[in-house]
Amino acid sequence: MLTFKQMEALYWIVQLGSFEAAAGRLNTSQSAISKRIHELESAFDFLVFDRTSRAARLTEKGNELFEYAEELLERRDEIVERVSAKEVLIRRIRIGVTELTALTWLPRLISVIKETYPKVNVEAEVELSATLRDRLATDTVDLIIVPQVAASERFTSIPVGTVENAWMCSPSLHSGKATIPIADIAHLPLLLQGNLSGTGLTYSQFLSENGVSTAKILVANNLVAQIGLTVSGMGVSYLPKTCLNYMVTAGILKIIKTKPALPPVHYVALHRAEHAYSLSSQVAQLAQKCCDFNANLLDPRALSSANQT
């Protein structure tokens, strides 16, 4: 008899590239995964995987069966999610975010998801934009919240919010004019994010379009480290303006305005296009409602307020 467990085993072996990885994804043993594939082969009387290859390579018939398995599992998930009441839906949602979201409104999003779907297990991780896009492409996360870059037909995109960044530095590093031509920013030591960061890629293109050389820069892909290095006087960096305003007010950081100013960075929630009716699309809409890049979990005032409540 054909079972969903057999279909899941086949699907995840193909998606993750090995029996071992599929076993880990399905929280079972490698021998159990092998048994499910053997059951499929016995039921249909053909080999699903090419035994002459060390990699998990499908046979021609195996590939046909995989396509049916993919469609079957998607339809199963769609039926469960559309028919089940939110209060009783039992699923797992894997969310990937960049560091800024984690430092601002991720806790609120997780709280709202749990309130809306009490039995859904939420898993969250923090990575660079490029890594998260790769994870979404391989279906090892369900939803990512990242800066918007080039559109992809593979992913469904929902706008969630906008971040205004500003050039910031230690007051001791720059005591000149508060507003300078964008070209003059290159005369200062620059502390930027690399192109694996969506924000880094956006501003790398912006600087290039405005003829600003970034040959001599210090790259920091970790936002907290970037803030720390900027405060230490290591360089001038673009940082989220509103959520770090308390550091500017306290005189820890100074804003340098440029002409033209830095463009805003637009954030989107992405999920795979074939999951149009999935829980992922519903959570993306919750993210759109929860998004608030003005908050900062590291702001002492926010910590004080949280303790009081």
DRENKE-11594 format. One record per residue (C-alpha): residue number from 1; residue in one letter; chain; z, y, x. Coordinates in steps of 0.05 Angstrom, whole numbers. Layout:
{num = NUM residu = A chaine = A Z = Z Y = Y X = X} $
...
//
This chain:
{num = 1 residu = M chaine = A Z = 0 Y = 0 X = 0} $
{num = 2 residu = L chaine = A Z = -18 Y = 69 X = 25} $
{num = 3 residu = T chaine = A Z = 43 Y = 114 X = 37} $
{num = 4 residu = F chaine = A Z = 56 Y = 186 X = 54} $
{num = 5 residu = K chaine = A Z = 94 Y = 164 X = 116} $
{num = 6 residu = Q chaine = A Z = 32 Y = 131 X = 142} $
{num = 7 residu = M chaine = A Z = -10 Y = 192 X = 127} $
{num = 8 residu = E chaine = A Z = 42 Y = 237 X = 161} $
{num = 9 residu = A chaine = A Z = 43 Y = 193 X = 223} $
{num = 10 residu = L chaine = A Z = -33 Y = 197 X = 228} $
{num = 11 residu = Y chaine = A Z = -34 Y = 272 X = 215} $
{num = 12 residu = W chaine = A Z = 18 Y = 290 X = 268} $
{num = 13 residu = I chaine = A Z = -9 Y = 243 X = 321} $
{num = 14 residu = V chaine = A Z = -75 Y = 281 X = 316} $
{num = 15 residu = Q chaine = A Z = -43 Y = 349 X = 311} $
{num = 16 residu = L chaine = A Z = 5 Y = 339 X = 370} $
{num = 17 residu = G chaine = A Z = -37 Y = 293 X = 413} $
{num = 18 residu = S chaine = A Z = 8 Y = 233 X = 421} $
{num = 19 residu = F chaine = A Z = 50 Y = 180 X = 386} $
{num = 20 residu = E chaine = A Z = 111 Y = 205 X = 423} $
{num = 21 residu = A chaine = A Z = 103 Y = 277 X = 400} $
{num = 22 residu = A chaine = A Z = 91 Y = 254 X = 328} $
{num = 23 residu = A chaine = A Z = 154 Y = 213 X = 330} $
{num = 24 residu = G chaine = A Z = 194 Y = 274 X = 353} $
{num = 25 residu = R chaine = A Z = 163 Y = 317 X = 298} $
{num = 26 residu = L chaine = A Z = 179 Y = 266 X = 244} $
{num = 27 residu = N chaine = A Z = 249 Y = 250 X = 271} $
{num = 28 residu = T chaine = A Z = 234 Y = 176 X = 281} $
{num = 29 residu = S chaine = A Z = 219 Y = 127 X = 338} $
{num = 30 residu = Q chaine = A Z = 153 Y = 118 X = 373} $
{num = 31 residu = S chaine = A Z = 154 Y = 45 X = 351} $
{num = 32 residu = A chaine = A Z = 160 Y = 66 X = 278} $
{num = 33 residu = I chaine = A Z = 100 Y = 112 X = 286} $
{num = 34 residu = S chaine = A Z = 60 Y = 55 X = 317} $
{num = 35 residu = K chaine = A Z = 80 Y = 9 X = 260} $
{num = 36 residu = R chaine = A Z = 54 Y = 59 X = 208} $
{num = 37 residu = I chaine = A Z = -13 Y = 63 X = 243} $
{num = 38 residu = H chaine = A Z = -17 Y = -12 X = 249} $
{num = 39 residu = E chaine = A Z = -3 Y = -17 X = 174} $
{num = 40 residu = L chaine = A Z = -62 Y = 31 X = 161} $
{num = 41 residu = E chaine = A Z = -108 Y = -10 X = 205} $
{num = 42 residu = S chaine = A Z = -88 Y = -74 X = 171} $
{num = 43 residu = A chaine = A Z = -97 Y = -44 X = 102} $
{num = 44 residu = F chaine = A Z = -167 Y = -17 X = 116} $
{num = 45 residu = D chaine = A Z = -188 Y = -69 X = 167} $
{num = 46 residu = F chaine = A Z = -212 Y = -20 X = 221} $
{num = 47 residu = L chaine = A Z = -183 Y = 13 X = 283} $
{num = 48 residu = V chaine = A Z = -157 Y = 83 X = 271} $
{num = 49 residu = F chaine = A Z = -150 Y = 100 X = 345} $
{num = 50 residu = D chaine = A Z = -195 Y = 81 X = 403} $
{num = 51 residu = R chaine = A Z = -153 Y = 32 X = 443} $
{num = 52 residu = T chaine = A Z = -198 Y = 42 X = 505} $
{num = 53 residu = S chaine = A Z = -174 Y = 114 X = 512} $
{num = 54 residu = R chaine = A Z = -107 Y = 134 X = 541} $
{num = 55 residu = A chaine = A Z = -106 Y = 195 X = 495} $
{num = 56 residu = A chaine = A Z = -96 Y = 190 X = 420} $
{num = 57 residu = R chaine = A Z = -171 Y = 192 X = 404} $
{num = 58 residu = L chaine = A Z = -194 Y = 175 X = 334} $
{num = 59 residu = T chaine = A Z = -250 Y = 126 X = 320} $
{num = 60 residu = E chaine = A Z = -306 Y = 148 X = 273} $
{num = 61 residu = K chaine = A Z = -272 Y = 115 X = 214} $
{num = 62 residu = G chaine = A Z = -204 Y = 140 X = 237} $
{num = 63 residu = N chaine = A Z = -230 Y = 211 X = 237} $
{num = 64 residu = E chaine = A Z = -254 Y = 202 X = 165} $
{num = 65 residu = L chaine = A Z = -186 Y = 175 X = 145} $
{num = 66 residu = F chaine = A Z = -152 Y = 234 X = 180} $
{num = 67 residu = E chaine = A Z = -192 Y = 283 X = 138} $
{num = 68 residu = Y chaine = A Z = -169 Y = 249 X = 75} $
{num = 69 residu = A chaine = A Z = -97 Y = 247 X = 101} $
{num = 70 residu = E chaine = A Z = -98 Y = 321 X = 115} $
{num = 71 residu = E chaine = A Z = -124 Y = 337 X = 46} $
{num = 72 residu = L chaine = A Z = -74 Y = 290 X = 13} $
{num = 73 residu = L chaine = A Z = -14 Y = 319 X = 49} $
{num = 74 residu = E chaine = A Z = -36 Y = 390 X = 33} $
{num = 75 residu = R chaine = A Z = -44 Y = 374 X = -40} $
{num = 76 residu = R chaine = A Z = 24 Y = 339 X = -41} $
{num = 77 residu = D chaine = A Z = 58 Y = 400 X = -11} $
{num = 78 residu = E chaine = A Z = 22 Y = 447 X = -58} $
{num = 79 residu = I chaine = A Z = 44 Y = 407 X = -119} $
{num = 80 residu = V chaine = A Z = 116 Y = 403 X = -96} $
{num = 81 residu = E chaine = A Z = 120 Y = 478 X = -80} $
{num = 82 residu = R chaine = A Z = 85 Y = 502 X = -143} $
{num = 83 residu = V chaine = A Z = 121 Y = 455 X = -192} $
{num = 84 residu = S chaine = A Z = 191 Y = 456 X = -162} $
{num = 85 residu = A chaine = A Z = 239 Y = 511 X = -181} $
{num = 86 residu = K chaine = A Z = 258 Y = 554 X = -122} $
{num = 87 residu = E chaine = A Z = 330 Y = 532 X = -129} $
{num = 88 residu = V chaine = A Z = 314 Y = 458 X = -119} $
{num = 89 residu = L chaine = A Z = 256 Y = 460 X = -70} $
{num = 90 residu = I chaine = A Z = 274 Y = 420 X = -9} $
{num = 91 residu = R chaine = A Z = 231 Y = 437 X = 51} $
{num = 92 residu = R chaine = A Z = 232 Y = 465 X = 121} $
{num = 93 residu = I chaine = A Z = 202 Y = 531 X = 141} $
{num = 94 residu = R chaine = A Z = 190 Y = 545 X = 215} $
{num = 95 residu = I chaine = A Z = 185 Y = 619 X = 231} $
{num = 96 residu = G chaine = A Z = 164 Y = 650 X = 297} $
{num = 97 residu = V chaine = A Z = 178 Y = 723 X = 313} $
{num = 98 residu = T chaine = A Z = 173 Y = 770 X = 372} $
{num = 99 residu = E chaine = A Z = 235 Y = 801 X = 403} $
{num = 100 residu = L chaine = A Z = 234 Y = 866 X = 365} $
{num = 101 residu = T chaine = A Z = 236 Y = 831 X = 297} $
{num = 102 residu = A chaine = A Z = 294 Y = 788 X = 322} $
{num = 103 residu = L chaine = A Z = 332 Y = 850 X = 343} $
{num = 104 residu = T chaine = A Z = 321 Y = 887 X = 278} $
{num = 105 residu = W chaine = A Z = 308 Y = 852 X = 211} $
{num = 106 residu = L chaine = A Z = 303 Y = 777 X = 224} $
{num = 107 residu = P chaine = A Z = 375 Y = 764 X = 200} $
{num = 108 residu = R chaine = A Z = 360 Y = 799 X = 134} $
{num = 109 residu = L chaine = A Z = 296 Y = 758 X = 124} $
{num = 110 residu = I chaine = A Z = 333 Y = 693 X = 137} $
{num = 111 residu = S chaine = A Z = 388 Y = 714 X = 88} $
{num = 112 residu = V chaine = A Z = 337 Y = 730 X = 34} $
{num = 113 residu = I chaine = A Z = 300 Y = 664 X = 44} $
{num = 114 residu = K chaine = A Z = 365 Y = 626 X = 36} $
{num = 115 residu = E chaine = A Z = 383 Y = 665 X = -26} $
{num = 116 residu = T chaine = A Z = 314 Y = 652 X = -57} $
{num = 117 residu = Y chaine = A Z = 307 Y = 580 X = -34} $
{num = 118 residu = P chaine = A Z = 378 Y = 552 X = -25} $
{num = 119 residu = K chaine = A Z = 356 Y = 483 X = -4} $
{num = 120 residu = V chaine = A Z = 302 Y = 504 X = 45} $
{num = 121 residu = N chaine = A Z = 320 Y = 495 X = 118} $
{num = 122 residu = V chaine = A Z = 300 Y = 556 X = 159} $
{num = 123 residu = E chaine = A Z = 283 Y = 548 X = 233} $
{num = 124 residu = A chaine = A Z = 268 Y = 610 X = 274} $
{num = 125 residu = E chaine = A Z = 247 Y = 621 X = 346} $
{num = 126 residu = V chaine = A Z = 230 Y = 681 X = 389} $
{num = 127 residu = E chaine = A Z = 168 Y = 681 X = 433} $
{num = 128 residu = L chaine = A Z = 112 Y = 726 X = 458} $
{num = 129 residu = S chaine = A Z = 55 Y = 741 X = 409} $
{num = 130 residu = A chaine = A Z = 3 Y = 699 X = 447} $
{num = 131 residu = T chaine = A Z = 50 Y = 639 X = 448} $
{num = 132 residu = L chaine = A Z = 65 Y = 645 X = 374} $
{num = 133 residu = R chaine = A Z = -9 Y = 648 X = 357} $
{num = 134 residu = D chaine = A Z = -21 Y = 585 X = 397} $
{num = 135 residu = R chaine = A Z = 37 Y = 551 X = 361} $
{num = 136 residu = L chaine = A Z = 9 Y = 571 X = 293} $
{num = 137 residu = A chaine = A Z = -60 Y = 545 X = 313} $
{num = 138 residu = T chaine = A Z = -30 Y = 477 X = 329} $
{num = 139 residu = D chaine = A Z = 12 Y = 478 X = 265} $
{num = 140 residu = T chaine = A Z = 78 Y = 472 X = 302} $
{num = 141 residu = V chaine = A Z = 104 Y = 535 X = 266} $
{num = 142 residu = D chaine = A Z = 89 Y = 553 X = 194} $
{num = 143 residu = L chaine = A Z = 93 Y = 629 X = 196} $
{num = 144 residu = I chaine = A Z = 93 Y = 681 X = 251} $
{num = 145 residu = I chaine = A Z = 108 Y = 756 X = 250} $
{num = 146 residu = V chaine = A Z = 71 Y = 791 X = 306} $
{num = 147 residu = P chaine = A Z = 34 Y = 856 X = 323} $
{num = 148 residu = Q chaine = A Z = -35 Y = 858 X = 293} $
{num = 149 residu = V chaine = A Z = -93 Y = 846 X = 341} $
{num = 150 residu = A chaine = A Z = -163 Y = 819 X = 328} $
{num = 151 residu = A chaine = A Z = -170 Y = 786 X = 260} $
{num = 152 residu = S chaine = A Z = -177 Y = 711 X = 257} $
{num = 153 residu = E chaine = A Z = -210 Y = 673 X = 200} $
{num = 154 residu = R chaine = A Z = -163 Y = 615 X = 213} $
{num = 155 residu = F chaine = A Z = -102 Y = 655 X = 193} $
{num = 156 residu = T chaine = A Z = -83 Y = 691 X = 130} $
{num = 157 residu = S chaine = A Z = -54 Y = 759 X = 147} $
{num = 158 residu = I chaine = A Z = -4 Y = 800 X = 106} $
{num = 159 residu = P chaine = A Z = 16 Y = 870 X = 131} $
{num = 160 residu = V chaine = A Z = 92 Y = 875 X = 137} $
{num = 161 residu = G chaine = A Z = 107 Y = 941 X = 173} $
{num = 162 residu = T chaine = A Z = 92 Y = 992 X = 227} $
{num = 163 residu = V chaine = A Z = 129 Y = 1010 X = 291} $
{num = 164 residu = E chaine = A Z = 125 Y = 1078 X = 322} $
{num = 165 residu = N chaine = A Z = 136 Y = 1075 X = 397} $
{num = 166 residu = A chaine = A Z = 149 Y = 1131 X = 446} $
{num = 167 residu = W chaine = A Z = 148 Y = 1138 X = 521} $
{num = 168 residu = M chaine = A Z = 220 Y = 1136 X = 544} $
{num = 169 residu = C chaine = A Z = 256 Y = 1140 X = 611} $
{num = 170 residu = S chaine = A Z = 323 Y = 1155 X = 642} $
{num = 171 residu = P chaine = A Z = 337 Y = 1230 X = 641} $
{num = 172 residu = S chaine = A Z = 345 Y = 1226 X = 716} $
{num = 173 residu = L chaine = A Z = 274 Y = 1201 X = 726} $
{num = 174 residu = H chaine = A Z = 236 Y = 1258 X = 693} $
{num = 175 residu = S chaine = A Z = 262 Y = 1328 X = 684} $
{num = 176 residu = G chaine = A Z = 194 Y = 1362 X = 674} $
{num = 177 residu = K chaine = A Z = 158 Y = 1382 X = 610} $
{num = 178 residu = A chaine = A Z = 174 Y = 1344 X = 547} $
{num = 179 residu = T chaine = A Z = 100 Y = 1340 X = 530} $
{num = 180 residu = I chaine = A Z = 47 Y = 1321 X = 581} $
{num = 181 residu = P chaine = A Z = -27 Y = 1300 X = 579} $
{num = 182 residu = I chaine = A Z = -33 Y = 1224 X = 573} $
{num = 183 residu = A chaine = A Z = -68 Y = 1221 X = 641} $
{num = 184 residu = D chaine = A Z = -5 Y = 1248 X = 674} $
{num = 185 residu = I chaine = A Z = 36 Y = 1188 X = 652} $
{num = 186 residu = A chaine = A Z = 3 Y = 1149 X = 708} $
{num = 187 residu = H chaine = A Z = 37 Y = 1195 X = 759} $
{num = 188 residu = L chaine = A Z = 104 Y = 1164 X = 738} $
{num = 189 residu = P chaine = A Z = 126 Y = 1093 X = 753} $
{num = 190 residu = L chaine = A Z = 105 Y = 1053 X = 692} $
{num = 191 residu = L chaine = A Z = 144 Y = 995 X = 662} $
{num = 192 residu = L chaine = A Z = 98 Y = 960 X = 612} $
{num = 193 residu = Q chaine = A Z = 91 Y = 895 X = 574} $
{num = 194 residu = G chaine = A Z = 37 Y = 846 X = 594} $
{num = 195 residu = N chaine = A Z = -23 Y = 825 X = 552} $
{num = 196 residu = L chaine = A Z = 14 Y = 763 X = 525} $
{num = 197 residu = S chaine = A Z = 52 Y = 814 X = 484} $
{num = 198 residu = G chaine = A Z = 16 Y = 842 X = 423} $
{num = 199 residu = T chaine = A Z = 45 Y = 911 X = 436} $
{num = 200 residu = G chaine = A Z = 27 Y = 905 X = 509} $
{num = 201 residu = L chaine = A Z = -45 Y = 887 X = 492} $
{num = 202 residu = T chaine = A Z = -50 Y = 945 X = 442} $
{num = 203 residu = Y chaine = A Z = -25 Y = 997 X = 492} $
{num = 204 residu = S chaine = A Z = -63 Y = 968 X = 550} $
{num = 205 residu = Q chaine = A Z = -127 Y = 980 X = 511} $
{num = 206 residu = F chaine = A Z = -103 Y = 1050 X = 490} $
{num = 207 residu = L chaine = A Z = -89 Y = 1070 X = 562} $
{num = 208 residu = S chaine = A Z = -155 Y = 1043 X = 585} $
{num = 209 residu = E chaine = A Z = -193 Y = 1081 X = 530} $
{num = 210 residu = N chaine = A Z = -159 Y = 1145 X = 553} $
{num = 211 residu = G chaine = A Z = -175 Y = 1134 X = 627} $
{num = 212 residu = V chaine = A Z = -103 Y = 1119 X = 649} $
{num = 213 residu = S chaine = A Z = -99 Y = 1073 X = 708} $
{num = 214 residu = T chaine = A Z = -47 Y = 1017 X = 703} $
{num = 215 residu = A chaine = A Z = -59 Y = 989 X = 772} $
{num = 216 residu = K chaine = A Z = 12 Y = 1002 X = 795} $
{num = 217 residu = I chaine = A Z = 60 Y = 979 X = 742} $
{num = 218 residu = L chaine = A Z = 121 Y = 935 X = 733} $
{num = 219 residu = V chaine = A Z = 111 Y = 884 X = 678} $
{num = 220 residu = A chaine = A Z = 169 Y = 863 X = 633} $
{num = 221 residu = N chaine = A Z = 153 Y = 817 X = 574} $
{num = 222 residu = N chaine = A Z = 226 Y = 814 X = 552} $
{num = 223 residu = L chaine = A Z = 244 Y = 874 X = 508} $
{num = 224 residu = V chaine = A Z = 318 Y = 874 X = 525} $
{num = 225 residu = A chaine = A Z = 301 Y = 872 X = 599} $
{num = 226 residu = Q chaine = A Z = 249 Y = 927 X = 589} $
{num = 227 residu = I chaine = A Z = 302 Y = 971 X = 557} $
{num = 228 residu = G chaine = A Z = 352 Y = 955 X = 612} $
{num = 229 residu = L chaine = A Z = 303 Y = 971 X = 667} $
{num = 230 residu = T chaine = A Z = 283 Y = 1036 X = 633} $
{num = 231 residu = V chaine = A Z = 356 Y = 1058 X = 626} $
{num = 232 residu = S chaine = A Z = 366 Y = 1041 X = 700} $
{num = 233 residu = G chaine = A Z = 312 Y = 1090 X = 720} $
{num = 234 residu = M chaine = A Z = 261 Y = 1038 X = 743} $
{num = 235 residu = G chaine = A Z = 204 Y = 1069 X = 704} $
{num = 236 residu = V chaine = A Z = 175 Y = 1101 X = 642} $
{num = 237 residu = S chaine = A Z = 163 Y = 1053 X = 585} $
{num = 238 residu = Y chaine = A Z = 140 Y = 1052 X = 513} $
{num = 239 residu = L chaine = A Z = 198 Y = 1032 X = 468} $
{num = 240 residu = P chaine = A Z = 210 Y = 1030 X = 393} $
{num = 241 residu = K chaine = A Z = 229 Y = 1101 X = 374} $
{num = 242 residu = T chaine = A Z = 272 Y = 1097 X = 312} $
{num = 243 residu = C chaine = A Z = 315 Y = 1037 X = 328} $
{num = 244 residu = L chaine = A Z = 331 Y = 1065 X = 398} $
{num = 245 residu = N chaine = A Z = 343 Y = 1136 X = 372} $
{num = 246 residu = Y chaine = A Z = 418 Y = 1127 X = 382} $
{num = 247 residu = M chaine = A Z = 406 Y = 1119 X = 457} $
{num = 248 residu = V chaine = A Z = 364 Y = 1182 X = 458} $
{num = 249 residu = T chaine = A Z = 418 Y = 1220 X = 419} $
{num = 250 residu = A chaine = A Z = 470 Y = 1195 X = 468} $
{num = 251 residu = G chaine = A Z = 429 Y = 1221 X = 527} $
{num = 252 residu = I chaine = A Z = 418 Y = 1151 X = 555} $
{num = 253 residu = L chaine = A Z = 343 Y = 1155 X = 545} $
{num = 254 residu = K chaine = A Z = 295 Y = 1213 X = 543} $
{num = 255 residu = I chaine = A Z = 230 Y = 1216 X = 504} $
{num = 256 residu = I chaine = A Z = 167 Y = 1241 X = 538} $
{num = 257 residu = K chaine = A Z = 112 Y = 1263 X = 490} $
{num = 258 residu = T chaine = A Z = 40 Y = 1255 X = 508} $
{num = 259 residu = K chaine = A Z = -27 Y = 1283 X = 483} $
{num = 260 residu = P chaine = A Z = -53 Y = 1240 X = 451} $
{num = 261 residu = A chaine = A Z = 9 Y = 1205 X = 427} $
{num = 262 residu = L chaine = A Z = 18 Y = 1130 X = 427} $
{num = 263 residu = P chaine = A Z = -14 Y = 1099 X = 365} $
{num = 264 residu = P chaine = A Z = 32 Y = 1059 X = 318} $
{num = 265 residu = V chaine = A Z = 35 Y = 984 X = 324} $
{num = 266 residu = H chaine = A Z = 22 Y = 947 X = 259} $
{num = 267 residu = Y chaine = A Z = 58 Y = 881 X = 247} $
{num = 268 residu = V chaine = A Z = 32 Y = 825 X = 204} $
{num = 269 residu = A chaine = A Z = 57 Y = 758 X = 178} $
{num = 270 residu = L chaine = A Z = 7 Y = 703 X = 193} $
{num = 271 residu = H chaine = A Z = 1 Y = 633 X = 165} $
{num = 272 residu = R chaine = A Z = -56 Y = 583 X = 167} $
{num = 273 residu = A chaine = A Z = -111 Y = 600 X = 118} $
{num = 274 residu = E chaine = A Z = -113 Y = 530 X = 88} $
{num = 275 residu = H chaine = A Z = -41 Y = 538 X = 65} $
{num = 276 residu = A chaine = A Z = -56 Y = 592 X = 14} $
{num = 277 residu = Y chaine = A Z = -8 Y = 565 X = -38} $
{num = 278 residu = S chaine = A Z = 46 Y = 542 X = 10} $
{num = 279 residu = L chaine = A Z = 118 Y = 563 X = 20} $
{num = 280 residu = S chaine = A Z = 92 Y = 601 X = 80} $
{num = 281 residu = S chaine = A Z = 54 Y = 650 X = 37} $
{num = 282 residu = Q chaine = A Z = 116 Y = 662 X = -6} $
{num = 283 residu = V chaine = A Z = 159 Y = 675 X = 55} $
{num = 284 residu = A chaine = A Z = 106 Y = 722 X = 82} $
{num = 285 residu = Q chaine = A Z = 114 Y = 763 X = 19} $
{num = 286 residu = L chaine = A Z = 190 Y = 763 X = 28} $
{num = 287 residu = A chaine = A Z = 179 Y = 788 X = 99} $
{num = 288 residu = Q chaine = A Z = 137 Y = 845 X = 72} $
{num = 289 residu = K chaine = A Z = 196 Y = 866 X = 28} $
{num = 290 residu = C chaine = A Z = 249 Y = 856 X = 82} $
{num = 291 residu = C chaine = A Z = 214 Y = 890 X = 140} $
{num = 292 residu = D chaine = A Z = 256 Y = 946 X = 171} $
{num = 293 residu = F chaine = A Z = 244 Y = 963 X = 244} $
{num = 294 residu = N chaine = A Z = 293 Y = 1022 X = 239} $
{num = 295 residu = A chaine = A Z = 354 Y = 977 X = 245} $
{num = 296 residu = N chaine = A Z = 380 Y = 954 X = 313} $
{num = 297 residu = L chaine = A Z = 430 Y = 897 X = 319} $
{num = 298 residu = L chaine = A Z = 451 Y = 925 X = 388} $
{num = 299 residu = D chaine = A Z = 468 Y = 993 X = 360} $
{num = 300 residu = P chaine = A Z = 544 Y = 1000 X = 365} $
{num = 301 residu = R chaine = A Z = 545 Y = 1036 X = 298} $
{num = 302 residu = A chaine = A Z = 511 Y = 976 X = 265} $
{num = 303 residu = L chaine = A Z = 560 Y = 928 X = 297} $
{num = 304 residu = S chaine = A Z = 619 Y = 971 X = 274} $
{num = 305 residu = S chaine = A Z = 592 Y = 974 X = 203} $
{num = 306 residu = A chaine = A Z = 582 Y = 899 X = 202} $
{num = 307 residu = N chaine = A Z = 653 Y = 886 X = 225} $
{num = 308 residu = Q chaine = A Z = 681 Y = 932 X = 172} $
{num = 309 residu = T chaine = A Z = 645 Y = 894 X = 117} $
//
